[in-house]
Amino acid sequence: MFLINELITLLAANLILSQALGISTIFIAAGSKKNLIGTACVITLFTTVGSAAAYAVDSMLPYDMKDLRLLLYTLVTGAMYVLLLTAAYFLCRGKYTDFRKYIHVSAFNCAVMGTLFTINERAVMDSSLFSLGEYVSAGFEAGIGFIIAALILTAAYRKLNSSKVPASFRGFPAMLVYLGIISMAVYSLK
């Protein structure tokens, strides 16, 4: 059930924040199989490693200073961003320009930050979940949830952007309706 909740959360967060920011990672990922694989792998990496870093932040941060969590999570994600870009530059020089776009799109995605806060909230509610293994496991599950969400969108992406859909409804509006229907179907499984 956690995976279903994460799927719904990731879809909603990506749609809400992407409209405000003008960029939708999940739509970019759904546009082509190459983008889907690259984006999904990098987001899964960020959510998994970021969850381990979030565990370190949460275990060192006193409860009365919990307001600093957003700043620290952002700093951790920024450090991971720089490290991954540096590693990609030195390890994959030939494919660096192709690979860096996935890092740029994925690093500060709402899926990554949302995962860190969701894991923290779950650990606060249930102290048995406050362990490194639980954090990393939940981060990996969130990455898999993103992959599933992107696959669901990929299944309908071309049809919802085809000429058979009225021009005023094509693209983002059609995707919102489609995601609403899919979300209701998945929510009914709960």
Secondary structure, DSSP 8 states (H G I E B T S, - for coil): -HHHHHHHHHHHHHHHHHHHHS--HHHHHHH-HHHHHHHHHHHHHHHHHHHHHHHHHHHHS-GGGGGGHHHHHHHHHHHHHHHHHHHHHHH-GGGHHHHHHHHHHHHT-HHHHHHHHHHHHHHHH-GGG-SHHHHHHHHHHHHHHHHHHHHHHHHHHHHHTSTTS-TTTTTHHHHHHHHHHHHHHHHHT-
